[in-house]
Amino acid sequence: MDKKKIEKAVKMILEAVGEDAKRKDLIDTPRRVAEMYEEVLAGIKKDPRKELEVVFEKEHDEIILLKNIPLYSICEHHLVPFLGKAHVAYIPDGNRVTGLSKLARVVDTLAKRLQVQEHLTTEIADIMMGKLKPKGVMVIIEAEHLCMSMRGVNKPGILTVTS
């Protein structure tokens, strides 16, 4: 990630909106924003499939469900956060079971990218199907989009649910 380029862009945005980028309280803002983007978009260069490499041979053929996995992402249309919860489930086939934390890591890695919720939901399911080869997968995401809460229709509290 090119943090210097981000810093330059943030400085330009501050100036474009009429702020003094050299003002005492804003002087470090470009650096802070660059560091924030490095953290919240850390999934861009990561392969989430690697999180599911560890697969155990266990005799289990009933649903495995992780509920309420915290989710923070950035909408690629407005560069504003959306946040909520992911619920992921699968039914193992052939005794292929992965560690529970691995599923949460897949969600986290994919969420730390620029995207839309619909694509995130599908991508989580596709990766689980591809790596675990289960009988079935279910992914539900419910999230509030700040692009709807603080701008546009200005309706905070609305949850978008995708499956």
Steps between C-alpha positions, in 0.01 A plus 500: 500500500639838403445701819685806369261518206203470736641780717535724195143421391357571846681832512346585162153404627542719807599791280220427250232519771638835617707391799852612582701175485772674703262582786632361831218248546521380138875487447523127588166402344644384165739262680228373733263437209771313307567278803128441542460393137797265533321332791139493379594392146760242607308221327569633149829312461403193709365173364207402724516141371821454700299545820322171428815293438469312830231237457443228757360157433215477751184297498248781485226544244273754669488875452782712641389860551689809611264786584563870553851527358574876518548651158650833392551584135525796261242559227677525165240746371544774763809396704283505811479211750232240532490294817303215639510126556563194291347161567671210323405134501590183318420131506822299477539228241756222517593599856666823378476745792705816547578691818228742605735798511592432137148592389511827693839575340359449151223751579752746642744472209230551238335783693827694503465594134310755296175335395124467523317282749340281234837403356650442845219257588548300181878497525495358854265223388703423187826471693342271759350281226827486309731423791282288731291327233206472742149372432386861522585849617293788632624857544281783627629851552304776667663841493436870531642706217617846602450613140126469577516603866699823478439609138257433220169394657636573852334200663717366785427158644391330179657156464565350159478120507662285232519122474 
